[in-house]
Amino acid sequence: MMLLRHLLSVAALPFMVTIVIPVWLARRNAVTVGVSGNVPWILLQILSALVLGIGLVLFASSLRRFATEGEGTLAPWDPPRRLVVRGPYRYVRNPMISGVILILFGEALLLLSRVHLMWALTFVAMNVLWIPLFEEPQLAARFGEDYEEYRRNVPRLFPRLRPWDRK
């Protein structure tokens, strides 16, 4: 049952953001995958694969923590029942969103696409607004002082250099 809950939440949210919308943008704007002929662009595309990979690992490890420690999913309709503050959550409060952001920027670099860069920036802007206005008040209401302490010690989207250790 938990696997089905996660598949539904991933299909509804990050799959739409990182696959469906980018494919639609590529088709609508005639963007194709191709290797550029000059060395700087080739290096940029290699870098994009690295950025994509880091984003995917960050997203997947965060999702696993939600399932195992939080006993919930990434979906707002089925949130974690416990506050997750281990793994990548020791460095950044929203590692899943940070992972998706890295995936989107990696796609834009890989495709050398301005329209995909604009989509990545739009997604960042949406989350810069959504998280503090809607998500964080709900987390504070659900988890109380534990979340407030966590919020005081761990940054929202840009990670700490050293992991936070909950005392």
Backbone as JSON Lines, residues from 0, in Angstrom:
{"i":0,"aa":"M","n":[0.83,-1.2,0.0],"ca":[0.0,0.0,0.0],"c":[0.87,1.26,0.0]}
{"i":1,"aa":"M","n":[1.97,1.25,0.8],"ca":[2.86,2.41,0.86],"c":[3.48,2.66,-0.51]}
{"i":2,"aa":"L","n":[3.85,1.59,-1.22],"ca":[4.45,1.75,-2.55],"c":[3.46,2.45,-3.49]}
{"i":3,"aa":"L","n":[2.22,2.07,-3.45],"ca":[1.2,2.7,-4.29],"c":[1.03,4.18,-3.92]}
{"i":4,"aa":"R","n":[1.03,4.48,-2.63],"ca":[0.92,5.87,-2.18],"c":[2.06,6.71,-2.73]}
{"i":5,"aa":"H","n":[3.29,6.15,-2.7],"ca":[4.45,6.89,-3.21],"c":[4.41,7.03,-4.72]}
{"i":6,"aa":"L","n":[4.02,5.99,-5.4],"ca":[3.94,6.07,-6.87],"c":[2.94,7.13,-7.31]}
{"i":7,"aa":"L","n":[1.81,7.19,-6.63],"ca":[0.8,8.2,-6.96],"c":[1.31,9.61,-6.7]}
{"i":8,"aa":"S","n":[1.99,9.8,-5.57],"ca":[2.48,11.14,-5.24],"c":[3.6,11.56,-6.19]}
{"i":9,"aa":"V","n":[4.49,10.63,-6.56],"ca":[5.58,10.95,-7.49],"c":[5.01,11.23,-8.87]}
{"i":10,"aa":"A","n":[4.03,10.43,-9.3],"ca":[3.42,10.64,-10.62],"c":[2.69,11.97,-10.69]}
{"i":11,"aa":"A","n":[2.07,12.36,-9.6],"ca":[1.28,13.59,-9.6],"c":[2.13,14.85,-9.5]}
{"i":12,"aa":"L","n":[3.27,14.77,-8.84],"ca":[4.02,16.0,-8.59],"c":[5.36,16.06,-9.32]}
{"i":13,"aa":"P","n":[6.43,15.43,-8.84],"ca":[7.73,15.62,-9.49],"c":[7.78,15.08,-10.92]}
{"i":14,"aa":"F","n":[7.05,14.02,-11.23],"ca":[7.03,13.51,-12.6],"c":[6.47,14.56,-13.55]}
{"i":15,"aa":"M","n":[5.42,15.23,-13.13],"ca":[4.85,16.3,-13.96],"c":[5.86,17.44,-14.15]}
{"i":16,"aa":"V","n":[6.52,17.82,-13.07],"ca":[7.44,18.96,-13.08],"c":[8.72,18.67,-13.87]}
{"i":17,"aa":"T","n":[9.26,17.45,-13.72],"ca":[10.56,17.15,-14.32],"c":[10.49,16.39,-15.64]}
{"i":18,"aa":"I","n":[9.36,15.8,-15.96],"ca":[9.24,15.02,-17.2],"c":[8.17,15.59,-18.12]}
{"i":19,"aa":"V","n":[6.93,15.61,-17.66],"ca":[5.81,15.99,-18.54],"c":[5.95,17.42,-19.05]}
{"i":20,"aa":"I","n":[6.14,18.37,-18.15],"ca":[6.25,19.77,-18.57],"c":[7.49,20.0,-19.44]}
{"i":21,"aa":"P","n":[8.68,19.49,-19.06],"ca":[9.84,19.67,-19.94],"c":[9.67,19.04,-21.33]}
{"i":22,"aa":"V","n":[9.05,17.87,-21.41],"ca":[8.81,17.26,-22.73],"c":[7.85,18.13,-23.53]}
{"i":23,"aa":"W","n":[6.8,18.61,-22.88],"ca":[5.85,19.49,-23.57],"c":[6.56,20.75,-24.07]}
{"i":24,"aa":"L","n":[7.39,21.36,-23.21],"ca":[8.14,22.55,-23.62],"c":[9.07,22.25,-24.79]}
{"i":25,"aa":"A","n":[9.73,21.12,-24.75],"ca":[10.65,20.74,-25.84],"c":[9.9,20.58,-27.15]}
{"i":26,"aa":"R","n":[8.77,19.9,-27.11],"ca":[7.97,19.7,-28.34],"c":[7.42,21.02,-28.85]}
{"i":27,"aa":"R","n":[6.91,21.81,-27.96],"ca":[6.3,23.09,-28.35],"c":[7.33,24.07,-28.93]}
{"i":28,"aa":"N","n":[8.57,23.97,-28.46],"ca":[9.61,24.91,-28.87],"c":[10.69,24.28,-29.76]}
{"i":29,"aa":"A","n":[10.43,23.09,-30.26],"ca":[11.35,22.38,-31.16],"c":[12.75,22.24,-30.56]}
{"i":30,"aa":"V","n":[12.81,21.94,-29.27],"ca":[14.08,21.71,-28.6],"c":[14.4,20.22,-28.71]}
{"i":31,"aa":"T","n":[15.59,19.91,-29.17],"ca":[15.99,18.51,-29.28],"c":[17.27,18.28,-28.5]}
{"i":32,"aa":"V","n":[17.48,17.03,-28.13],"ca":[18.71,16.64,-27.44],"c":[19.77,16.45,-28.5]}
{"i":33,"aa":"G","n":[20.89,17.03,-28.27],"ca":[22.0,16.86,-29.21],"c":[23.28,17.3,-28.54]}
{"i":34,"aa":"V","n":[24.38,16.75,-29.03],"ca":[25.68,17.13,-28.52],"c":[26.21,18.24,-29.41]}
{"i":35,"aa":"S","n":[26.63,19.31,-28.79],"ca":[27.17,20.44,-29.52],"c":[28.54,20.07,-30.09]}
{"i":36,"aa":"G","n":[28.96,20.81,-31.11],"ca":[30.22,20.52,-31.76],"c":[31.43,21.15,-31.12]}
{"i":37,"aa":"N","n":[31.23,22.1,-30.21],"ca":[32.43,22.73,-29.64],"c":[32.66,22.29,-28.19]}
{"i":38,"aa":"V","n":[33.9,22.33,-27.8],"ca":[34.32,21.79,-26.5],"c":[33.63,22.47,-25.32]}
{"i":39,"aa":"P","n":[33.53,23.8,-25.26],"ca":[32.86,24.39,-24.08],"c":[31.42,23.91,-23.9]}
{"i":40,"aa":"W","n":[30.68,23.79,-24.99],"ca":[29.3,23.31,-24.88],"c":[29.25,21.85,-24.47]}
{"i":41,"aa":"I","n":[30.18,21.05,-24.97],"ca":[30.24,19.64,-24.58],"c":[30.52,19.53,-23.08]}
{"i":42,"aa":"L","n":[31.45,20.32,-22.58],"ca":[31.76,20.32,-21.15],"c":[30.54,20.76,-20.33]}
{"i":43,"aa":"L","n":[29.81,21.75,-20.84],"ca":[28.61,22.21,-20.15],"c":[27.56,21.1,-20.09]}
{"i":44,"aa":"Q","n":[27.44,20.34,-21.17],"ca":[26.48,19.25,-21.17],"c":[26.93,18.1,-20.25]}
{"i":45,"aa":"I","n":[28.21,17.87,-20.14],"ca":[28.71,16.87,-19.18],"c":[28.4,17.34,-17.76]}
{"i":46,"aa":"L","n":[28.61,18.62,-17.5],"ca":[28.27,19.19,-16.2],"c":[26.78,19.01,-15.93]}
{"i":47,"aa":"S","n":[25.96,19.17,-16.96],"ca":[24.51,19.01,-16.78],"c":[24.15,17.61,-16.33]}
{"i":48,"aa":"A","n":[24.84,16.6,-16.84],"ca":[24.57,15.23,-16.42],"c":[24.91,15.06,-14.94]}
{"i":49,"aa":"L","n":[25.98,15.7,-14.5],"ca":[26.36,15.66,-13.08],"c":[25.3,16.34,-12.22]}
{"i":50,"aa":"V","n":[24.84,17.51,-12.64],"ca":[23.8,18.25,-11.9],"c":[22.52,17.43,-11.83]}
{"i":51,"aa":"L","n":[22.13,16.85,-12.96],"ca":[20.94,15.99,-12.99],"c":[21.09,14.81,-12.03]}
{"i":52,"aa":"G","n":[22.24,14.17,-12.06],"ca":[22.48,13.02,-11.19],"c":[22.42,13.38,-9.72]}
{"i":53,"aa":"I","n":[23.03,14.49,-9.34],"ca":[22.99,14.94,-7.94],"c":[21.55,15.23,-7.54]}
{"i":54,"aa":"G","n":[20.8,15.9,-8.41],"ca":[19.4,16.19,-8.11],"c":[18.58,14.93,-7.93]}
{"i":55,"aa":"L","n":[18.81,13.95,-8.78],"ca":[18.06,12.7,-8.69],"c":[18.39,11.95,-7.39]}
{"i":56,"aa":"V","n":[19.66,11.89,-7.03],"ca":[20.06,11.22,-5.79],"c":[19.48,11.95,-4.58]}
{"i":57,"aa":"L","n":[19.54,13.26,-4.59],"ca":[18.98,14.05,-3.48],"c":[17.48,13.82,-3.35]}
{"i":58,"aa":"F","n":[16.78,13.85,-4.48],"ca":[15.33,13.62,-4.46],"c":[15.02,12.22,-3.94]}
{"i":59,"aa":"A","n":[15.69,11.2,-4.49],"ca":[15.4,9.81,-4.13],"c":[15.71,9.54,-2.65]}
{"i":60,"aa":"S","n":[16.82,10.06,-2.16],"ca":[17.15,9.81,-0.75],"c":[16.17,10.52,0.17]}
{"i":61,"aa":"S","n":[15.7,11.68,-0.24],"ca":[14.71,12.41,0.57],"c":[13.38,11.67,0.58]}
{"i":62,"aa":"L","n":[12.99,11.17,-0.58],"ca":[11.74,10.43,-0.7],"c":[11.78,9.17,0.18]}
{"i":63,"aa":"R","n":[12.91,8.49,0.19],"ca":[13.08,7.29,1.01],"c":[12.94,7.64,2.49]}
{"i":64,"aa":"R","n":[13.51,8.76,2.9],"ca":[13.39,9.19,4.3],"c":[11.94,9.48,4.66]}
{"i":65,"aa":"F","n":[11.2,10.12,3.74],"ca":[9.78,10.38,4.0],"c":[9.03,9.08,4.24]}
{"i":66,"aa":"A","n":[9.35,8.07,3.46],"ca":[8.65,6.79,3.59],"c":[9.03,6.05,4.87]}
{"i":67,"aa":"T","n":[10.34,5.96,5.13],"ca":[10.79,5.13,6.25],"c":[10.7,5.83,7.6]}
{"i":68,"aa":"E","n":[11.11,7.08,7.66],"ca":[11.13,7.8,8.94],"c":[9.88,8.64,9.16]}
{"i":69,"aa":"G","n":[9.38,9.23,8.08],"ca":[8.23,10.11,8.21],"c":[6.89,9.41,8.12]}
{"i":70,"aa":"E","n":[6.91,8.18,7.6],"ca":[5.69,7.39,7.43],"c":[4.64,8.13,6.61]}
{"i":71,"aa":"G","n":[5.09,8.75,5.52],"ca":[4.17,9.45,4.63],"c":[4.8,9.63,3.27]}
{"i":72,"aa":"T","n":[4.19,10.48,2.47],"ca":[4.68,10.72,1.12],"c":[4.98,12.21,0.94]}
{"i":73,"aa":"L","n":[5.44,12.56,-0.25],"ca":[5.71,13.96,-0.56],"c":[4.44,14.74,-0.89]}
{"i":74,"aa":"A","n":[3.35,14.04,-1.08],"ca":[2.1,14.69,-1.49],"c":[1.44,15.42,-0.33]}
{"i":75,"aa":"P","n":[0.92,16.62,-0.59],"ca":[0.24,17.37,0.47],"c":[-0.97,16.64,1.05]}
{"i":76,"aa":"W","n":[-1.59,15.76,0.28],"ca":[-2.76,15.03,0.75],"c":[-2.38,13.79,1.57]}
{"i":77,"aa":"D","n":[-1.07,13.45,1.63],"ca":[-0.61,12.3,2.38],"c":[0.77,12.6,2.98]}
{"i":78,"aa":"P","n":[0.86,13.65,3.83],"ca":[2.16,14.09,4.33],"c":[2.75,13.14,5.37]}
{"i":79,"aa":"P","n":[4.05,13.29,5.62],"ca":[4.67,12.48,6.68],"c":[3.99,12.71,8.03]}
{"i":80,"aa":"R","n":[3.91,11.65,8.79],"ca":[3.3,11.74,10.12],"c":[4.32,12.13,11.18]}
{"i":81,"aa":"R","n":[5.62,11.94,10.84],"ca":[6.69,12.31,11.77],"c":[7.63,13.28,11.08]}
{"i":82,"aa":"L","n":[8.2,14.18,11.83],"ca":[9.16,15.15,11.31],"c":[10.46,14.44,10.94]}
{"i":83,"aa":"V","n":[10.91,14.63,9.71],"ca":[12.14,14.0,9.23],"c":[13.27,15.03,9.31]}
{"i":84,"aa":"V","n":[14.31,14.71,10.09],"ca":[15.43,15.63,10.27],"c":[16.78,14.93,10.11]}
{"i":85,"aa":"R","n":[16.79,13.77,9.47],"ca":[18.04,13.02,9.27],"c":[18.38,12.98,7.79]}
{"i":86,"aa":"G","n":[19.56,12.43,7.48],"ca":[19.99,12.33,6.09],"c":[20.16,13.71,5.48]}
{"i":87,"aa":"P","n":[19.67,13.92,4.25],"ca":[19.84,15.23,3.62],"c":[19.1,16.34,4.36]}
{"i":88,"aa":"Y","n":[18.12,15.98,5.18],"ca":[17.37,16.98,5.95],"c":[18.22,17.61,7.05]}
{"i":89,"aa":"R","n":[19.38,17.08,7.31],"ca":[20.31,17.68,8.27],"c":[21.01,18.89,7.66]}
{"i":90,"aa":"Y","n":[20.99,18.99,6.33],"ca":[21.66,20.08,5.63],"c":[20.7,21.15,5.09]}
{"i":91,"aa":"V","n":[19.52,20.72,4.69],"ca":[18.56,21.63,4.07],"c":[17.15,21.15,4.37]}
{"i":92,"aa":"R","n":[16.23,22.09,4.64],"ca":[14.87,21.71,5.02],"c":[14.06,21.13,3.88]}
{"i":93,"aa":"N","n":[14.39,21.48,2.66],"ca":[13.61,21.03,1.52],"c":[14.5,20.33,0.48]}
{"i":94,"aa":"P","n":[15.15,19.23,0.87],"ca":[16.06,18.59,-0.08],"c":[15.34,18.0,-1.3]}
{"i":95,"aa":"M","n":[14.09,17.63,-1.13],"ca":[13.35,17.12,-2.28],"c":[13.17,18.2,-3.34]}
{"i":96,"aa":"I","n":[12.77,19.38,-2.9],"ca":[12.6,20.51,-3.82],"c":[13.96,20.92,-4.38]}
{"i":97,"aa":"S","n":[14.99,20.93,-3.54],"ca":[16.33,21.24,-4.02],"c":[16.76,20.25,-5.09]}
{"i":98,"aa":"G","n":[16.43,18.97,-4.89],"ca":[16.74,17.95,-5.89],"c":[16.01,18.18,-7.2]}
{"i":99,"aa":"V","n":[14.73,18.51,-7.12],"ca":[13.95,18.8,-8.33],"c":[14.52,20.03,-9.04]}
{"i":100,"aa":"I","n":[14.89,21.04,-8.29],"ca":[15.49,22.24,-8.88],"c":[16.78,21.88,-9.63]}
{"i":101,"aa":"L","n":[17.61,21.06,-9.03],"ca":[18.84,20.62,-9.71],"c":[18.52,19.83,-10.97]}
{"i":102,"aa":"I","n":[17.51,18.98,-10.92],"ca":[17.1,18.22,-12.11],"c":[16.67,19.18,-13.21]}
{"i":103,"aa":"L","n":[15.86,20.18,-12.87],"ca":[15.38,21.12,-13.89],"c":[16.53,21.93,-14.5]}
{"i":104,"aa":"F","n":[17.46,22.39,-13.67],"ca":[18.61,23.13,-14.23],"c":[19.51,22.2,-15.04]}
{"i":105,"aa":"G","n":[19.63,20.95,-14.6],"ca":[20.38,19.97,-15.37],"c":[19.76,19.72,-16.74]}
{"i":106,"aa":"E","n":[18.43,19.64,-16.78],"ca":[17.74,19.48,-18.06],"c":[17.99,20.67,-18.98]}
{"i":107,"aa":"A","n":[17.88,21.86,-18.41],"ca":[18.09,23.08,-19.22],"c":[19.5,23.11,-19.79]}
{"i":108,"aa":"L","n":[20.48,22.73,-18.98],"ca":[21.87,22.69,-19.46],"c":[22.06,21.6,-20.5]}
{"i":109,"aa":"L","n":[21.51,20.43,-20.25],"ca":[21.65,19.32,-21.18],"c":[21.06,19.66,-22.55]}
{"i":110,"aa":"L","n":[19.92,20.3,-22.52],"ca":[19.24,20.66,-23.77],"c":[19.74,21.97,-24.35]}
{"i":111,"aa":"L","n":[20.55,22.69,-23.57],"ca":[20.99,24.04,-23.97],"c":[19.78,24.87,-24.38]}
{"i":112,"aa":"S","n":[18.77,24.84,-23.5],"ca":[17.46,25.42,-23.81],"c":[17.11,26.58,-22.89]}
{"i":113,"aa":"R","n":[16.86,27.72,-23.5],"ca":[16.44,28.9,-22.74],"c":[15.04,28.7,-22.15]}
{"i":114,"aa":"V","n":[14.15,28.07,-22.88],"ca":[12.79,27.87,-22.38],"c":[12.79,26.93,-21.16]}
{"i":115,"aa":"H","n":[13.68,25.95,-21.15],"ca":[13.78,25.08,-19.98],"c":[14.42,25.79,-18.8]}
{"i":116,"aa":"L","n":[15.35,26.69,-19.08],"ca":[15.92,27.52,-18.02],"c":[14.83,28.39,-17.42]}
{"i":117,"aa":"M","n":[13.98,28.96,-18.24],"ca":[12.87,29.78,-17.74],"c":[11.92,28.95,-16.88]}
{"i":118,"aa":"W","n":[11.66,27.7,-17.28],"ca":[10.81,26.81,-16.48],"c":[11.47,26.54,-15.12]}
{"i":119,"aa":"A","n":[12.78,26.28,-15.11],"ca":[13.49,26.04,-13.85],"c":[13.39,27.25,-12.93]}
{"i":120,"aa":"L","n":[13.6,28.43,-13.48],"ca":[13.52,29.66,-12.69],"c":[12.11,29.9,-12.18]}
{"i":121,"aa":"T","n":[11.1,29.59,-13.0],"ca":[9.7,29.71,-12.59],"c":[9.4,28.77,-11.42]}
{"i":122,"aa":"F","n":[9.9,27.55,-11.52],"ca":[9.69,26.58,-10.45],"c":[10.35,27.05,-9.15]}
{"i":123,"aa":"V","n":[11.55,27.59,-9.25],"ca":[12.23,28.14,-8.07],"c":[11.37,29.25,-7.46]}
{"i":124,"aa":"A","n":[10.91,30.18,-8.29],"ca":[10.09,31.3,-7.8],"c":[8.82,30.81,-7.12]}
{"i":125,"aa":"M","n":[8.17,29.82,-7.72],"ca":[6.94,29.28,-7.12],"c":[7.22,28.71,-5.72]}
{"i":126,"aa":"N","n":[8.33,28.02,-5.57],"ca":[8.65,27.42,-4.28],"c":[9.15,28.43,-3.27]}
{"i":127,"aa":"V","n":[9.83,29.47,-3.74],"ca":[10.26,30.54,-2.83],"c":[9.03,31.2,-2.19]}
{"i":128,"aa":"L","n":[7.94,31.23,-2.91],"ca":[6.69,31.77,-2.37],"c":[5.9,30.72,-1.58]}
{"i":129,"aa":"W","n":[5.73,29.54,-2.17],"ca":[4.88,28.5,-1.6],"c":[5.37,28.02,-0.23]}
{"i":130,"aa":"I","n":[6.65,27.74,-0.13],"ca":[7.18,27.11,1.09],"c":[6.95,27.98,2.33]}
{"i":131,"aa":"P","n":[7.36,29.24,2.34],"ca":[7.15,30.02,3.58],"c":[5.7,30.42,3.81]}
{"i":132,"aa":"L","n":[4.93,30.59,2.74],"ca":[3.54,31.05,2.92],"c":[2.57,29.92,3.26]}
{"i":133,"aa":"F","n":[2.81,28.72,2.75],"ca":[1.84,27.64,2.94],"c":[2.4,26.41,3.64]}
{"i":134,"aa":"E","n":[3.56,25.94,3.17],"ca":[4.08,24.69,3.71],"c":[4.6,24.82,5.13]}
{"i":135,"aa":"E","n":[5.41,25.83,5.38],"ca":[6.01,25.98,6.71],"c":[4.98,26.23,7.82]}
{"i":136,"aa":"P","n":[3.96,27.06,7.6],"ca":[2.95,27.2,8.67],"c":[2.23,25.88,8.98]}
{"i":137,"aa":"Q","n":[2.0,25.06,7.95],"ca":[1.37,23.76,8.2],"c":[2.29,22.84,8.99]}
{"i":138,"aa":"L","n":[3.58,22.86,8.66],"ca":[4.54,22.04,9.4],"c":[4.66,22.51,10.85]}
{"i":139,"aa":"A","n":[4.66,23.82,11.04],"ca":[4.73,24.36,12.41],"c":[3.51,23.94,13.21]}
{"i":140,"aa":"A","n":[2.34,23.98,12.59],"ca":[1.12,23.57,13.28],"c":[1.13,22.07,13.59]}
{"i":141,"aa":"R","n":[1.66,21.27,12.68],"ca":[1.65,19.82,12.85],"c":[2.72,19.32,13.83]}
{"i":142,"aa":"F","n":[3.92,19.93,13.77],"ca":[5.04,19.41,14.55],"c":[5.5,20.32,15.69]}
{"i":143,"aa":"G","n":[4.92,21.51,15.79],"ca":[5.16,22.39,16.93],"c":[6.61,22.82,17.13]}
{"i":144,"aa":"E","n":[7.05,22.79,18.39],"ca":[8.38,23.28,18.76],"c":[9.5,22.49,18.07]}
{"i":145,"aa":"D","n":[9.29,21.21,17.82],"ca":[10.33,20.42,17.12],"c":[10.62,21.03,15.76]}
{"i":146,"aa":"Y","n":[9.57,21.41,15.05],"ca":[9.77,22.02,13.73],"c":[10.38,23.41,13.86]}
{"i":147,"aa":"E","n":[9.95,24.18,14.83],"ca":[10.49,25.53,15.03],"c":[12.0,25.47,15.3]}
{"i":148,"aa":"E","n":[12.42,24.52,16.14],"ca":[13.85,24.36,16.39],"c":[14.58,23.98,15.1]}
{"i":149,"aa":"Y","n":[14.02,23.07,14.37],"ca":[14.6,22.63,13.09],"c":[14.7,23.82,12.13]}
{"i":150,"aa":"R","n":[13.64,24.59,12.03],"ca":[13.62,25.74,11.12],"c":[14.67,26.78,11.51]}
{"i":151,"aa":"R","n":[14.89,26.95,12.79],"ca":[15.92,27.91,13.25],"c":[17.34,27.46,12.89]}
{"i":152,"aa":"N","n":[17.54,26.16,12.71],"ca":[18.88,25.63,12.53],"c":[19.24,25.15,11.13]}
{"i":153,"aa":"V","n":[18.25,24.92,10.3],"ca":[18.51,24.36,8.97],"c":[17.88,25.28,7.92]}
{"i":154,"aa":"P","n":[18.67,25.7,6.9],"ca":[18.14,26.6,5.89],"c":[17.13,25.93,4.96]}
{"i":155,"aa":"R","n":[16.31,26.75,4.35],"ca":[15.19,26.29,3.52],"c":[15.63,25.58,2.24]}
{"i":156,"aa":"L","n":[16.4,26.23,1.37],"ca":[16.72,25.67,0.06],"c":[18.21,25.52,-0.22]}
{"i":157,"aa":"F","n":[19.03,26.33,0.41],"ca":[20.47,26.28,0.17],"c":[21.13,25.62,1.38]}
{"i":158,"aa":"P","n":[21.81,24.51,1.19],"ca":[22.27,23.7,2.32],"c":[23.35,24.33,3.18]}
{"i":159,"aa":"R","n":[23.35,23.89,4.43],"ca":[24.44,24.2,5.37],"c":[25.68,23.47,4.91]}
{"i":160,"aa":"L","n":[26.83,23.93,5.34],"ca":[28.06,23.22,5.02],"c":[28.27,22.02,5.94]}
{"i":161,"aa":"R","n":[27.84,22.15,7.17],"ca":[27.95,21.06,8.14],"c":[26.55,20.59,8.53]}
{"i":162,"aa":"P","n":[26.4,19.31,8.76],"ca":[25.07,18.81,9.13],"c":[24.63,19.3,10.51]}
{"i":163,"aa":"W","n":[23.34,19.54,10.63],"ca":[22.77,19.91,11.92],"c":[22.56,18.65,12.74]}
{"i":164,"aa":"D","n":[23.0,18.68,13.97],"ca":[22.79,17.57,14.89],"c":[21.77,17.99,15.93]}
{"i":165,"aa":"R","n":[20.65,17.33,15.9],"ca":[19.59,17.59,16.87],"c":[20.07,17.13,18.24]}
{"i":166,"aa":"K","n":[20.03,18.02,19.18],"ca":[20.51,17.68,20.53],"c":[19.45,16.95,21.31]}
